[in-house]
Amino acid sequence: MVLETISKIIKIQLPAYLKKLPLPETIGGFARLTVSEWLRLLPLLGILALLGYLTIRPFLPKKKQKDCIINLKIQKETRPVVNEIDIEDLSSTKVCYCRCWRSKRFPVCDGSHKKHNQLTGDNVGPLVLKKKIP
């Protein structure tokens, strides 16, 4: 059913649509087209532009990721931001520290990296310290 519909569109409707288009014989003929004729040509020109772009896209230079500021708001007056915590002072057996700079409880992780990763496509996670129990 689907293939029959596609076949009908390609074999019957597309040629009929193309025959009705106001395509001029010369380049100068485009200047004489009316607004309504241009509007009838827009879908075809849009598809041709899209196909052209998709064809040359693999050969276009890739955009380089710019170096950007990671820390947006935490201890901005301090250069560099350093937090020291003695391992002996760890009260629980497992502590997670923020590495995305988005935590509201910095330097402790509050899971903000999950939203950051969804928005940016990044894969950052916390630093997890585990205390061995003797």
C-alpha atoms as an extended CHARMM CRD file, in Angstrom:
* protein
*
       134  EXT
         1         1  MET       CA              0.0000000000        0.0000000000        0.0000000000  PROA      1               0.0000000000
         2         2  VAL       CA              2.7170000000        2.4810000000        0.9790000000  PROA      2               0.0000000000
         3         3  LEU       CA              4.9370000000        1.5790000000       -1.9700000000  PROA      3               0.0000000000
         4         4  GLU       CA              1.9870000000        1.8740000000       -4.3480000000  PROA      4               0.0000000000
         5         5  THR       CA              1.2940000000        5.3760000000       -3.0540000000  PROA      5               0.0000000000
         6         6  ILE       CA              4.9430000000        6.3890000000       -3.4290000000  PROA      6               0.0000000000
         7         7  SER       CA              5.0390000000        4.8740000000       -6.9160000000  PROA      7               0.0000000000
         8         8  LYS       CA              1.9220000000        6.8160000000       -7.9160000000  PROA      8               0.0000000000
         9         9  ILE       CA              3.4000000000       10.0550000000       -6.6050000000  PROA      9               0.0000000000
        10        10  ILE       CA              6.6820000000        9.5600000000       -8.4790000000  PROA      10              0.0000000000
        11        11  LYS       CA              5.2150000000        8.2350000000      -11.7550000000  PROA      11              0.0000000000
        12        12  ILE       CA              2.0510000000       10.3270000000      -12.0990000000  PROA      12              0.0000000000
        13        13  GLN       CA              1.7530000000       13.2680000000       -9.7370000000  PROA      13              0.0000000000
        14        14  LEU       CA              5.3820000000       14.4980000000       -9.8290000000  PROA      14              0.0000000000
        15        15  PRO       CA              5.5770000000       14.7230000000      -13.6460000000  PROA      15              0.0000000000
        16        16  ALA       CA              2.1750000000       16.4730000000      -13.7300000000  PROA      16              0.0000000000
        17        17  TYR       CA              3.3800000000       18.9430000000      -11.0660000000  PROA      17              0.0000000000
        18        18  LEU       CA              6.6450000000       19.6130000000      -12.9330000000  PROA      18              0.0000000000
        19        19  LYS       CA              4.7860000000       20.2030000000      -16.2500000000  PROA      19              0.0000000000
        20        20  LYS       CA              2.6550000000       22.9050000000      -14.6030000000  PROA      20              0.0000000000
        21        21  LEU       CA              5.6330000000       24.8100000000      -13.1750000000  PROA      21              0.0000000000
        22        22  PRO       CA              6.4310000000       28.1550000000      -14.8010000000  PROA      22              0.0000000000
        23        23  LEU       CA             10.0600000000       27.3620000000      -15.7110000000  PROA      23              0.0000000000
        24        24  PRO       CA             11.4780000000       29.9880000000      -18.0720000000  PROA      24              0.0000000000
        25        25  GLU       CA             13.5460000000       29.0480000000      -21.1120000000  PROA      25              0.0000000000
        26        26  THR       CA             16.3800000000       31.4690000000      -20.2480000000  PROA      26              0.0000000000
        27        27  ILE       CA             17.9630000000       32.9070000000      -17.1130000000  PROA      27              0.0000000000
        28        28  GLY       CA             16.5040000000       36.3000000000      -17.9870000000  PROA      28              0.0000000000
        29        29  GLY       CA             13.0660000000       34.7050000000      -17.9260000000  PROA      29              0.0000000000
        30        30  PHE       CA             13.2930000000       34.3890000000      -14.1370000000  PROA      30              0.0000000000
        31        31  ALA       CA             13.2410000000       38.1940000000      -13.8960000000  PROA      31              0.0000000000
        32        32  ARG       CA              9.9030000000       38.2830000000      -15.7100000000  PROA      32              0.0000000000
        33        33  LEU       CA              8.1540000000       35.7990000000      -13.4060000000  PROA      33              0.0000000000
        34        34  THR       CA              5.2350000000       37.1430000000      -11.3980000000  PROA      34              0.0000000000
        35        35  VAL       CA              4.9100000000       36.7820000000       -7.6140000000  PROA      35              0.0000000000
        36        36  SER       CA              2.3730000000       33.9730000000       -7.9570000000  PROA      36              0.0000000000
        37        37  GLU       CA              4.7000000000       32.1200000000      -10.3540000000  PROA      37              0.0000000000
        38        38  TRP       CA              7.5730000000       32.4530000000       -7.8550000000  PROA      38              0.0000000000
        39        39  LEU       CA              5.3080000000       31.1010000000       -5.1180000000  PROA      39              0.0000000000
        40        40  ARG       CA              4.5290000000       28.0580000000       -7.2700000000  PROA      40              0.0000000000
        41        41  LEU       CA              8.2770000000       27.4850000000       -7.7550000000  PROA      41              0.0000000000
        42        42  LEU       CA              9.1600000000       27.7630000000       -4.0350000000  PROA      42              0.0000000000
        43        43  PRO       CA              8.5340000000       24.1160000000       -3.0390000000  PROA      43              0.0000000000
        44        44  LEU       CA             10.7180000000       22.8370000000       -5.8850000000  PROA      44              0.0000000000
        45        45  LEU       CA             13.4700000000       25.3720000000       -5.1910000000  PROA      45              0.0000000000
        46        46  GLY       CA             13.3710000000       24.5060000000       -1.4710000000  PROA      46              0.0000000000
        47        47  ILE       CA             13.7540000000       20.7930000000       -2.1680000000  PROA      47              0.0000000000
        48        48  LEU       CA             16.5950000000       21.4320000000       -4.6270000000  PROA      48              0.0000000000
        49        49  ALA       CA             18.3620000000       23.6620000000       -2.0890000000  PROA      49              0.0000000000
        50        50  LEU       CA             17.9710000000       21.0120000000        0.6320000000  PROA      50              0.0000000000
        51        51  LEU       CA             19.2920000000       18.2530000000       -1.6260000000  PROA      51              0.0000000000
        52        52  GLY       CA             22.2290000000       20.4450000000       -2.6450000000  PROA      52              0.0000000000
        53        53  TYR       CA             23.0820000000       21.2020000000        0.9740000000  PROA      53              0.0000000000
        54        54  LEU       CA             22.8270000000       17.5390000000        2.0130000000  PROA      54              0.0000000000
        55        55  THR       CA             25.0900000000       16.6150000000       -0.8940000000  PROA      55              0.0000000000
        56        56  ILE       CA             27.8870000000       19.0630000000       -0.0100000000  PROA      56              0.0000000000
        57        57  ARG       CA             27.5180000000       18.8810000000        3.7900000000  PROA      57              0.0000000000
        58        58  PRO       CA             30.0220000000       16.0210000000        4.2740000000  PROA      58              0.0000000000
        59        59  PHE       CA             32.6590000000       18.1340000000        2.5170000000  PROA      59              0.0000000000
        60        60  LEU       CA             32.1140000000       21.3200000000        4.5480000000  PROA      60              0.0000000000
        61        61  PRO       CA             34.6960000000       22.0910000000        7.2560000000  PROA      61              0.0000000000
        62        62  LYS       CA             33.6980000000       20.8920000000       10.6870000000  PROA      62              0.0000000000
        63        63  LYS       CA             33.0550000000       23.5440000000       13.3330000000  PROA      63              0.0000000000
        64        64  LYS       CA             35.6560000000       23.4460000000       16.0560000000  PROA      64              0.0000000000
        65        65  GLN       CA             34.3950000000       23.6080000000       19.6010000000  PROA      65              0.0000000000
        66        66  LYS       CA             35.5010000000       26.8460000000       21.1320000000  PROA      66              0.0000000000
        67        67  ASP       CA             37.1980000000       26.8630000000       24.4720000000  PROA      67              0.0000000000
        68        68  CYS       CA             34.5870000000       28.0580000000       26.8770000000  PROA      68              0.0000000000
        69        69  ILE       CA             34.2750000000       28.8450000000       30.5450000000  PROA      69              0.0000000000
        70        70  ILE       CA             33.1820000000       25.8310000000       32.5610000000  PROA      70              0.0000000000
        71        71  ASN       CA             32.7400000000       27.4940000000       35.9400000000  PROA      71              0.0000000000
        72        72  LEU       CA             29.9060000000       29.9620000000       35.4750000000  PROA      72              0.0000000000
        73        73  LYS       CA             29.3100000000       31.1690000000       39.0450000000  PROA      73              0.0000000000
        74        74  ILE       CA             31.1310000000       29.3150000000       41.8350000000  PROA      74              0.0000000000
        75        75  GLN       CA             33.8130000000       31.2600000000       43.7600000000  PROA      75              0.0000000000
        76        76  LYS       CA             34.5920000000       33.4670000000       40.7690000000  PROA      76              0.0000000000
        77        77  GLU       CA             36.7600000000       35.7550000000       42.9260000000  PROA      77              0.0000000000
        78        78  THR       CA             39.1790000000       32.8840000000       43.6380000000  PROA      78              0.0000000000
        79        79  ARG       CA             41.8990000000       31.8690000000       41.1840000000  PROA      79              0.0000000000
        80        80  PRO       CA             41.9720000000       28.8390000000       40.9730000000  PROA      80              0.0000000000
        81        81  VAL       CA             39.0970000000       27.3410000000       42.9230000000  PROA      81              0.0000000000
        82        82  VAL       CA             40.5480000000       24.7310000000       45.2870000000  PROA      82              0.0000000000
        83        83  ASN       CA             38.6050000000       22.7890000000       47.8900000000  PROA      83              0.0000000000
        84        84  GLU       CA             40.5620000000       20.6260000000       50.3280000000  PROA      84              0.0000000000
        85        85  ILE       CA             38.9070000000       17.8680000000       52.2930000000  PROA      85              0.0000000000
        86        86  ASP       CA             40.8280000000       15.4510000000       54.5200000000  PROA      86              0.0000000000
        87        87  ILE       CA             39.9380000000       11.8760000000       53.7340000000  PROA      87              0.0000000000
        88        88  GLU       CA             40.0230000000       11.1280000000       57.4370000000  PROA      88              0.0000000000
        89        89  ASP       CA             37.1860000000       13.6320000000       57.9180000000  PROA      89              0.0000000000
        90        90  LEU       CA             34.8040000000       11.7230000000       55.6680000000  PROA      90              0.0000000000
        91        91  SER       CA             31.8890000000       10.7330000000       57.8580000000  PROA      91              0.0000000000
        92        92  SER       CA             30.1160000000        8.4230000000       55.4150000000  PROA      92              0.0000000000
        93        93  THR       CA             31.5030000000        5.5140000000       53.4010000000  PROA      93              0.0000000000
        94        94  LYS       CA             30.7870000000        7.1890000000       50.0500000000  PROA      94              0.0000000000
        95        95  VAL       CA             30.9630000000       10.8660000000       49.0370000000  PROA      95              0.0000000000
        96        96  CYS       CA             30.3580000000       12.3430000000       45.5630000000  PROA      96              0.0000000000
        97        97  TYR       CA             32.0860000000       15.5700000000       44.5080000000  PROA      97              0.0000000000
        98        98  CYS       CA             30.9340000000       17.8150000000       41.6900000000  PROA      98              0.0000000000
        99        99  ARG       CA             32.9550000000       18.0140000000       38.4740000000  PROA      99              0.0000000000
       100       100  CYS       CA             30.4340000000       19.8940000000       36.3140000000  PROA      100             0.0000000000
       101       101  TRP       CA             30.4480000000       23.1420000000       38.3500000000  PROA      101             0.0000000000
       102       102  ARG       CA             26.6320000000       23.2370000000       38.3490000000  PROA      102             0.0000000000
       103       103  SER       CA             25.9670000000       21.8580000000       41.8610000000  PROA      103             0.0000000000
       104       104  LYS       CA             24.0210000000       24.0390000000       44.2710000000  PROA      104             0.0000000000
       105       105  ARG       CA             25.9820000000       22.3690000000       47.1020000000  PROA      105             0.0000000000
       106       106  PHE       CA             29.4430000000       22.6890000000       45.5010000000  PROA      106             0.0000000000
       107       107  PRO       CA             31.8890000000       20.9880000000       46.0100000000  PROA      107             0.0000000000
       108       108  VAL       CA             29.4670000000       18.1730000000       46.8770000000  PROA      108             0.0000000000
       109       109  CYS       CA             27.5370000000       16.7400000000       43.9230000000  PROA      109             0.0000000000
       110       110  ASP       CA             23.7810000000       17.2500000000       43.8970000000  PROA      110             0.0000000000
       111       111  GLY       CA             23.1350000000       15.5330000000       40.5360000000  PROA      111             0.0000000000
       112       112  SER       CA             23.1000000000       18.7650000000       38.4960000000  PROA      112             0.0000000000
       113       113  HSD       CA             25.3790000000       17.0900000000       35.9360000000  PROA      113             0.0000000000
       114       114  LYS       CA             22.4150000000       15.0390000000       34.6890000000  PROA      114             0.0000000000
       115       115  LYS       CA             20.5900000000       18.1460000000       33.4350000000  PROA      115             0.0000000000
       116       116  HSD       CA             23.8750000000       19.6110000000       32.1530000000  PROA      116             0.0000000000
       117       117  ASN       CA             24.5460000000       16.4000000000       30.1860000000  PROA      117             0.0000000000
       118       118  GLN       CA             21.0410000000       16.3990000000       28.6700000000  PROA      118             0.0000000000
       119       119  LEU       CA             21.3350000000       20.0300000000       27.5720000000  PROA      119             0.0000000000
       120       120  THR       CA             24.8720000000       19.8450000000       26.2000000000  PROA      120             0.0000000000
       121       121  GLY       CA             25.3840000000       16.2140000000       25.1970000000  PROA      121             0.0000000000
       122       122  ASP       CA             28.3010000000       16.1040000000       27.6420000000  PROA      122             0.0000000000
       123       123  ASN       CA             29.1230000000       13.0280000000       29.7210000000  PROA      123             0.0000000000
       124       124  VAL       CA             30.4750000000       14.5340000000       32.9380000000  PROA      124             0.0000000000
       125       125  GLY       CA             29.7970000000       12.8260000000       36.2570000000  PROA      125             0.0000000000
       126       126  PRO       CA             30.8620000000       13.1800000000       39.8830000000  PROA      126             0.0000000000
       127       127  LEU       CA             34.1200000000       12.1880000000       41.5280000000  PROA      127             0.0000000000
       128       128  VAL       CA             33.1650000000        9.3840000000       43.8940000000  PROA      128             0.0000000000
       129       129  LEU       CA             35.2760000000        8.7050000000       46.9800000000  PROA      129             0.0000000000
       130       130  LYS       CA             34.6600000000        5.4680000000       48.8390000000  PROA      130             0.0000000000
       131       131  LYS       CA             35.9680000000        4.7820000000       52.2950000000  PROA      131             0.0000000000
       132       132  LYS       CA             37.1160000000        1.2490000000       52.9100000000  PROA      132             0.0000000000
       133       133  ILE       CA             35.6280000000       -0.2350000000       56.0110000000  PROA      133             0.0000000000
       134       134  PRO       CA             38.2120000000       -2.3960000000       57.8420000000  PROA      134             0.0000000000
